[in-house]
Amino acid sequence: MKAFGKILGLVLLGLLLIIVALGFALTHLFDPNDYKDEIRQIARDKAHIELTLNGDIGWTLFPWLGLELHDAGVATLIKPTEPFADLQMLGLSVRVLPLLRREVQMSDVRVEGLNLRLNRDKDGHGNWEDIGKKPAPASSATPTTPAAPTDEPAAQTTAQAEKPPQPIRLDIDSLTVNNARVEYNDEKTGKQFSAESIQLSTGPVHDSTNIPIKLTAFLGTNQPVLRVRTELNGELRFERALQRYKLEDMKLSGEVAGDPLQGKTMTFAAQGQLLLDKAANVAEWTGIKISANLLRALGELKVNDLDKTPQVSGGLSIAQFDLAKFVDSIGQKLPPMAEGSLSKVELVSRLAGTPTSLVLDDINLKVDDSTFSGRIAVEDFAKQSLRASLKADTFNVDRYLPPKSAEANSATQVRQAEVASTEADAMAGAGSTPLPQAPTKDAWSSERLLPVERLGKLDVDADLTFGQLTLEKLPIHNAALKATGQGGLLTLENLRGDLYDGNFEAKGTLDVRQQTPALNMQTRISRVPVEKILESQGKNPPVKGLVTLNSTLTGNGNSQKALIETLNGNASFVINNGVLLNANLEQQLCKGIATLNRKSLSGEPRGKDTPFQELKGNLTFRNGVASNPDLKVRIPGMTVNGDGDVDLRVLGMDYRVGIIVEGDKSDMPDPACQVGEKFVGIEWPLRCRGPLELGAKACRLDNERMGQVASKLAGDRISEKIDEKLGDKVSPQLKDALKGLFKR
């Protein structure tokens, strides 16, 4: 037995030496470089690719089947002279014996200088689409060789007997890719994408185990010019039997620079756990942490129905950050607004979406001092279909509106200078100065007002409510806005709110489907202080009181000036419990009475203002000019009737006013302003002309019409004398005829 064992040992040793010797002989006596042509032909016949082997092929046989390729390239058979991939060196080795068990056990796999070029031509065809395809036959007329007869039943039996192939088990010590490059070029659009200086390294690669992975690359595009430095770290895990793939403890970081950032740089980072479950058609990203310059966010995302239309769901939380500074840090510009605006922004929301839509639900959005809640949805990215339903506690719109343009400021300054000069003249001498001239300067900007192109594409449905909304310095409580827009027709379904113990409501349309935008607006204002409205527009109010207004107006154009010049429609207004500021109408009328009494007023005006109980009228707008034929003012001790126009184009007015007064009813009336029976029922004429802001300060005694009043009074005195002298001596018909002669 011992001898047999010794002999068996010697035999095994001999066989091992023979195998080693054969391996040495094969690797040293057999040179694969001598068979490059045969290898190329096998690549053509089996893989249908054109293989270029410019460098040497190195190899080992046992116990590792090792291979090294140097300076190799790959092209399609359709374009064999245009390689889509080449590399400087590929090195790998595989254990021989495990291959017999369909197990791939590799040592380190190294790839040096891989260069992959992907190109899509002007017809939209990609060069990668031809990989593995045979070129078309040179001629369709080539006779085909009859197929050899086959034993079909035998072939079917063999196919039925075959078992489904088992997956090959991978076992790689490590994978290293150095200095790789991927390039994509689209000839139709001119766009180019590239990934350069790709460095990839992994730990041992095994199924169902965590594989440390590190990847760095420089990414770039030409439209726009953009460069991105990236670094990815994590642990990759694949479970092929379950079709589950994970990237755990993923950390992605890098920097972005390029034309869109206007010379600035954005530093970004992302973390989390990634999962792809192909069997369940589910993908997840949990434990999300994202940062980009000043922005910090947390969240989670899940995608279902990967085999159909993917459905995204999850949550997002953005920590408070300075949005204005963030936008500036990435080279972008926000519209001009008040300093400090958008300095405190944070968001918490649930989200859902598809490849064509996105919904933010359960929103808790804080912007500076405002808090919003509700829902925002983009139902169709291509159509920009925006749906919004939001509630806010308080929001100051003025804070985020751009300041007036230079043109608007210049027009305003010219207008203010004209009004100031006229007002100074009007206030001098208690109304004894000449009648102010009508204004002639345009009061409105001709600057483009609406982004017509953007509004024409807008598809929006908005429902907004505010506890308090500040707009044009007006504090609006319980404000609500509901508006829609589609196909170039924007509809304001309702805009309402409470304002200074009053309220307002408006609705209308804006049609930008035609070349010239058309505006149609209906407005109702109820018992709102008129002076507050005027002050919010930067104007000095000529009147105080509670205004009630109903109007229906239309206008056309894309500037303030054009809209005012085409303003048409109707309006009615009432102002209750008001005051005409800096306008002592009583003093004006006393001056007229004193003139007819042939006396001079002995005292100075006792007050600057004229209180009234009611001021009302109706307006008819025609191309920016409002006609007001029925102005009526109820003032204690007098009644006022007016007829005139308001020219909104220059914010001017021209009125003829008639006032019936009872005279000076003060405790110590001015003797020159006493009203006797002869003045009862007399309508005293005033003319009001000048800038609209002056109001009653622009009113003067109408000397032209005072002559008519004097004639009437003279006629009345003669009639009295006739009655006194003739008495009952003549018939009443004759007395009336004599009186008529003097009243004409």
Protein Blocks (a to p, Z undefined) as FASTA:
>chain_A
ZZmmmmmmmmmmmmmmmmmmmmmmmmmmpcfklmmmmmmmmmmmmnopacddfbccdddf
bfcdcdddehiadddfklmmlcfbdcfbdcddddfklmmnopacddddddehiacddddd
fkopafklmgoiacddfbfkbccdddddddfklmmmmmmmpccddddddddfbdcdehia
cddddfknopacddehiacddddddehiacddddddddddfbdcddddddddddddddfk
nopacdehiacddddedjklnopacddddeddddddfknopacdehiacdehjbccdddd
ddehklmccddddddddddddfklmmmmnopacddddehiakbccddddddddfkbccde
hiacdehjaccedddddfblklopacdddddfbdcfklmpccddfklmmmmmmmmmmmmm
mmmmmmggghpaccddddfbdfbdfbdfbdfklmmmpccddddddfbaceehiacehiac
ddddeehiacdfbacddeehiacdddddddfkbmbdcdddddddehiafklmmmmnopac
fbecddddddddddedjdfklmmmmggcddddddehiadehiafklmmmmmmmmmnopac
fbdcfbfbdcdfbdcdddddeehiacdfkbccddehiacdddddddfknopadddddddd
ebjabfbdcfklcccfklgoiacddddeddfklmmmlpccdfklmmmmmmmmmmmmmmmm
mmmmnmmmbcfklmmmmmmmmmZZ
